[in-house]
Amino acid sequence: MKTIYPNELISRPDHAPLNKTDIRLGDVVYLQPKTGPRIASTVIYGEPLFGCTTYTADASCQKGQRIRFRFRLKDVHHVAPRGEATH
């Protein structure tokens, strides 16, 4: 399993609003690695850490490789509540 950290993600532009800011377990978030396409991943953990909430999400890629993301709200480009997401 590969882990991608916040320093490896492209943050959401300041002028781009986020459709949902109350991220919960099971929600699908769309994150943009610095290399490669935007990836949909399912939130499995969220906890305040060092003054801001840090989340963990898992995703599966086409080749069967699993990816784990560690990210903050500013790294999220879109949120789909659990049950409404399409990968």
Backbone as a printed PyTorch tensor [residue, N CA C, xyz], in Angstrom:
tensor([[[  0.8430,  -1.1750,   0.0000],
         [  0.0000,   0.0000,   0.0000],
         [  0.8890,   1.2390,   0.0000]],

        [[  0.5870,   2.1320,  -0.9060],
         [  1.3270,   3.3810,  -0.9970],
         [  0.5920,   4.4520,  -0.1810]],

        [[  1.3240,   5.2780,   0.5620],
         [  0.7250,   6.3720,   1.3240],
         [  1.1360,   7.6920,   0.7050]],

        [[  0.1460,   8.5540,   0.4650],
         [  0.4000,   9.8870,  -0.0830],
         [  0.0680,  10.9100,   1.0000]],

        [[  1.0120,  11.7950,   1.2840],
         [  0.8920,  12.7910,   2.3540],
         [  0.5220,  14.1610,   1.7760]],

        [[  0.1050,  15.1030,   2.6320],
         [ -0.3240,  16.4290,   2.1530],
         [  0.6950,  17.1410,   1.2640]],

        [[  1.9780,  16.9600,   1.5210],
         [  2.9930,  17.6400,   0.7000],
         [  3.0780,  17.0570,  -0.7160]],

        [[  2.3840,  15.9490,  -0.9730],
         [  2.3590,  15.3330,  -2.2920],
         [  1.0400,  15.5930,  -3.0210]],

        [[  0.1920,  16.4540,  -2.4450],
         [ -1.1130,  16.7670,  -3.0160],
         [ -1.1770,  18.2070,  -3.4910]],

        [[ -2.0020,  18.4630,  -4.4900],
         [ -2.2670,  19.8270,  -4.9390],
         [ -3.4630,  20.3380,  -4.1460]],

        [[ -3.2740,  21.4300,  -3.4370],
         [ -4.3520,  22.0160,  -2.6440],
         [ -5.4240,  22.6150,  -3.5390]],

        [[ -6.6260,  22.6550,  -3.0180],
         [ -7.7390,  23.3010,  -3.7350],
         [ -7.4240,  24.7910,  -3.8440]],

        [[ -7.6370,  25.4070,  -4.9960],
         [ -7.3740,  26.8480,  -5.1270],
         [ -8.2190,  27.6450,  -4.1220]],

        [[ -7.6590,  28.7420,  -3.6220],
         [ -8.3450,  29.5670,  -2.6280],
         [ -9.6940,  30.0750,  -3.1210]],

        [[ -9.8170,  30.3460,  -4.4050],
         [-11.0590,  30.8940,  -4.9490],
         [-12.1180,  29.8200,  -5.2350]],

        [[-11.7580,  28.5440,  -5.1320],
         [-12.6940,  27.4550,  -5.4380],
         [-13.4040,  27.0110,  -4.1600]],

        [[-14.7150,  27.1860,  -4.1210],
         [-15.4450,  26.7670,  -2.9220],
         [-15.5400,  25.2420,  -2.8430]],

        [[-15.6620,  24.7370,  -1.6280],
         [-15.8490,  23.3140,  -1.4130],
         [-17.3290,  23.0760,  -1.1600]],

        [[-17.9070,  22.0830,  -1.8120],
         [-19.3500,  21.8610,  -1.7360],
         [-19.8260,  21.3480,  -0.3780]],

        [[-18.9370,  20.7670,   0.4200],
         [-19.3180,  20.1920,   1.7140],
         [-18.0910,  20.2350,   2.6190]],

        [[-18.2060,  20.8950,   3.7630],
         [-17.0370,  21.0170,   4.6290],
         [-17.1060,  20.1260,   5.8630]],

        [[-18.2340,  19.4930,   6.1000],
         [-18.3320,  18.5820,   7.2420],
         [-18.0850,  17.1470,   6.7740]],

        [[-16.8250,  16.8210,   6.5920],
         [-16.4290,  15.5110,   6.0800],
         [-16.5880,  14.4790,   7.1880]],

        [[-17.2260,  13.3620,   6.8260],
         [-17.4920,  12.2930,   7.7960],
         [-16.9640,  10.9650,   7.2760]],

        [[-16.8370,  10.0060,   8.1790],
         [-16.3930,   8.6780,   7.7800],
         [-17.3340,   8.1150,   6.7250]],

        [[-16.7740,   7.5240,   5.7000],
         [-17.5540,   6.9450,   4.6170],
         [-17.7700,   7.8780,   3.4410]],

        [[-17.5660,   9.1890,   3.6330],
         [-17.6750,  10.1310,   2.5190],
         [-16.5620,   9.8550,   1.5070]],

        [[-16.8280,  10.1810,   0.2640],
         [-15.8130,  10.0450,  -0.7840],
         [-15.2780,  11.4330,  -1.0940]],

        [[-13.9550,  11.5800,  -0.9960],
         [-13.3050,  12.8550,  -1.2890],
         [-12.4630,  12.6960,  -2.5470]],

        [[-12.3570,  13.7780,  -3.2870],
         [-11.5700,  13.7880,  -4.5190],
         [-10.3110,  14.5950,  -4.2610]],

        [[ -9.1590,  13.9250,  -4.3820],
         [ -7.8560,  14.5210,  -4.0940],
         [ -7.0100,  14.5050,  -5.3620]],

        [[ -6.1330,  15.5020,  -5.4950],
         [ -5.2980,  15.6360,  -6.6880],
         [ -3.8260,  15.4820,  -6.3200]],

        [[ -3.2240,  14.2980,  -6.5960],
         [ -1.7810,  14.1670,  -6.3780],
         [ -1.0180,  15.0890,  -7.3230]],

        [[  0.2040,  15.4470,  -6.9560],
         [  1.0180,  16.3150,  -7.8200],
         [  1.3440,  15.6340,  -9.1410]],

        [[  1.3840,  14.3130,  -9.1340],
         [  1.5900,  13.5720, -10.3770],
         [  0.4230,  12.6110, -10.5450]],

        [[ -0.2220,  12.6770, -11.6810],
         [ -1.3250,  11.7720, -11.9550],
         [ -2.6820,  12.4380, -11.8680]],

        [[ -3.7220,  11.6550, -12.1230],
         [ -5.0830,  12.1790, -12.1600],
         [ -5.6870,  12.3520, -10.7650]],

        [[ -6.8110,  13.0510, -10.7120],
         [ -7.5870,  13.2050,  -9.4790],
         [ -8.0990,  11.8210,  -9.0780]],

        [[ -8.0850,  11.5440,  -7.7790],
         [ -8.4680,  10.2200,  -7.2900],
         [ -9.5790,  10.3440,  -6.2550]],

        [[-10.6060,   9.5060,  -6.4000],
         [-11.6820,   9.4170,  -5.4140],
         [-11.2580,   8.4130,  -4.3530]],

        [[-11.4020,   8.7920,  -3.0850],
         [-11.0300,   7.8970,  -1.9970],
         [-12.0410,   8.0200,  -0.8620]],

        [[-12.2050,   6.9610,  -0.1090],
         [-13.1940,   6.8960,   0.9620],
         [-12.5420,   7.2250,   2.2940]],

        [[-13.1390,   8.1650,   3.0300],
         [-12.6070,   8.6040,   4.3210],
         [-12.7930,   7.4940,   5.3570]],

        [[-11.6850,   7.1350,   6.0340],
         [-11.7440,   6.0980,   7.0600],
         [-11.3980,   6.6280,   8.4510]],

        [[-10.8600,   7.8610,   8.5220],
         [-10.4400,   8.3970,   9.8220],
         [-10.3140,   9.9080,   9.7320]],

        [[-10.6490,  10.5950,  10.7900],
         [-10.4580,  12.0370,  10.8760],
         [-10.2860,  12.4310,  12.3230]],

        [[ -9.2460,  13.2120,  12.6180],
         [ -8.9450,  13.5800,  13.9960],
         [ -8.1580,  14.8850,  14.0250]],

        [[ -8.4720,  15.7750,  14.9910],
         [ -7.6590,  16.9940,  15.1400],
         [ -6.2130,  16.6210,  15.4800]],

        [[ -5.2820,  17.2300,  14.7790],
         [ -3.8700,  16.9480,  14.9800],
         [ -3.0700,  18.2040,  14.6610]],

        [[ -2.3120,  18.6820,  15.6040],
         [ -1.4740,  19.8650,  15.4310],
         [ -2.2780,  21.0880,  14.9840]],

        [[ -3.4670,  21.2690,  15.5420],
         [ -4.2430,  22.4730,  15.2830],
         [ -5.2040,  22.4140,  14.1130]],

        [[ -5.2150,  21.3300,  13.3430],
         [ -6.1960,  21.1880,  12.2650],
         [ -6.5710,  19.7170,  12.1280]],

        [[ -7.7140,  19.4610,  11.5540],
         [ -8.1490,  18.0810,  11.3900],
         [ -7.3970,  17.4270,  10.2420]],

        [[ -6.8460,  16.2810,  10.5370],
         [ -6.1550,  15.4830,   9.5340],
         [ -7.0050,  14.2510,   9.2640]],

        [[ -7.2020,  13.9500,   7.9900],
         [ -8.0350,  12.8310,   7.5740],
         [ -7.1820,  11.7460,   6.9400]],

        [[ -7.7310,  10.5380,   6.9310],
         [ -7.1230,   9.4110,   6.2280],
         [ -8.2000,   8.8130,   5.3370]],

        [[ -7.8340,   8.4990,   4.1080],
         [ -8.7760,   7.9010,   3.1660],
         [ -8.0460,   6.8350,   2.3490]],

        [[ -8.8040,   5.8260,   1.9420],
         [ -8.2580,   4.7460,   1.1220],
         [ -8.8820,   4.7570,  -0.2610]],

        [[ -8.0840,   4.3640,  -1.2470],
         [ -8.5600,   4.2620,  -2.6320],
         [ -7.9290,   3.0370,  -3.2670]],

        [[ -8.5940,   2.5090,  -4.2740],
         [ -8.0520,   1.4120,  -5.0790],
         [ -7.8770,   1.9220,  -6.4940]],

        [[ -6.7400,   1.6350,  -7.0770],
         [ -6.4730,   2.0680,  -8.4500],
         [ -6.7850,   0.9480,  -9.4280]],

        [[ -6.7050,   1.2710, -10.7160],
         [ -7.0380,   0.3220, -11.7770],
         [ -6.1870,  -0.9390, -11.7230]],

        [[ -4.9530,  -0.8050, -11.3410],
         [ -4.0570,  -1.9570, -11.3310],
         [ -4.1790,  -2.7680, -10.0400]],

        [[ -5.1690,  -2.4540,  -9.2050],
         [ -5.3670,  -3.1880,  -7.9640],
         [ -4.5200,  -2.6900,  -6.8140]],

        [[ -3.6920,  -1.6830,  -7.0760],
         [ -2.8530,  -1.1240,  -6.0220],
         [ -3.7030,  -0.2530,  -5.1090]],

        [[ -3.5340,  -0.4190,  -3.8200],
         [ -4.2550,   0.4130,  -2.8540],
         [ -3.4110,   1.6350,  -2.5120]],

        [[ -4.1010,   2.7520,  -2.3210],
         [ -3.4350,   4.0000,  -1.9540],
         [ -4.1020,   4.5410,  -0.7000]],

        [[ -3.3100,   4.9820,   0.2350],
         [ -3.8200,   5.6270,   1.4440],
         [ -3.3880,   7.0890,   1.4010]],

        [[ -4.3500,   7.9660,   1.6260],
         [ -4.0890,   9.4020,   1.6380],
         [ -4.1630,   9.9330,   3.0580]],

        [[ -3.2610,  10.8140,   3.4070],
         [ -3.3430,  11.6240,   4.6210],
         [ -3.4930,  13.0510,   4.1020]],

        [[ -4.5410,  13.7520,   4.5350],
         [ -4.8220,  15.0540,   3.9470],
         [ -5.5700,  15.9500,   4.9180]],

        [[ -5.6550,  17.2250,   4.5560],
         [ -6.4220,  18.2170,   5.3100],
         [ -7.5290,  18.7610,   4.4180]],

        [[ -8.4290,  19.5040,   4.9970],
         [ -9.5750,  20.0360,   4.2710],
         [ -9.1480,  20.8380,   3.0450]],

        [[ -8.0500,  21.5770,   3.1500],
         [ -7.5980,  22.4120,   2.0270],
         [ -7.1400,  21.5870,   0.8270]],

        [[ -6.9110,  20.2840,   1.0240],
         [ -6.4680,  19.4130,  -0.0740],
         [ -7.6270,  18.7780,  -0.8310]],

        [[ -8.8480,  18.9270,  -0.3250],
         [-10.0250,  18.2850,  -0.9120],
         [-10.5950,  19.1620,  -2.0250]],

        [[-10.8320,  18.5740,  -3.1940],
         [-11.3880,  19.3050,  -4.3270],
         [-12.9000,  19.1280,  -4.4440]],

        [[-13.4340,  18.0220,  -3.9280],
         [-14.8770,  17.7770,  -3.9670],
         [-15.1900,  16.6870,  -2.9400]],

        [[-16.4050,  16.7450,  -2.3650],
         [-16.8440,  15.7380,  -1.4020],
         [-18.1830,  15.1740,  -1.8600]],

        [[-18.3080,  13.8640,  -1.8410],
         [-19.5810,  13.2000,  -2.1230],
         [-19.9700,  12.4400,  -0.8570]],

        [[-21.1250,  12.7680,  -0.2670],
         [-21.5470,  12.0450,   0.9360],
         [-21.6840,  10.5550,   0.6530]],

        [[-21.5060,   9.7580,   1.6970],
         [-21.6020,   8.3090,   1.5690],
         [-22.9150,   7.9360,   0.8930]],

        [[-22.8600,   7.0640,  -0.0750],
         [-24.0520,   6.6300,  -0.7900],
         [-24.3430,   7.4240,  -2.0500]],

        [[-23.7710,   8.6100,  -2.1890],
         [-24.0040,   9.4410,  -3.3730],
         [-22.8260,   9.4490,  -4.3210]],

        [[-21.7380,   8.8380,  -3.9410],
         [-20.5020,   8.9170,  -4.7190],
         [-20.5090,   7.9570,  -5.8940]],

        [[-19.8640,   8.4000,  -6.9690],
         [-19.5910,   7.5400,  -8.1070],
         [-18.1100,   7.6360,  -8.3940]],

        [[-17.4380,   6.5000,  -8.4410],
         [-15.9760,   6.5000,  -8.6490],
         [-15.6840,   6.6150, -10.0980]]])
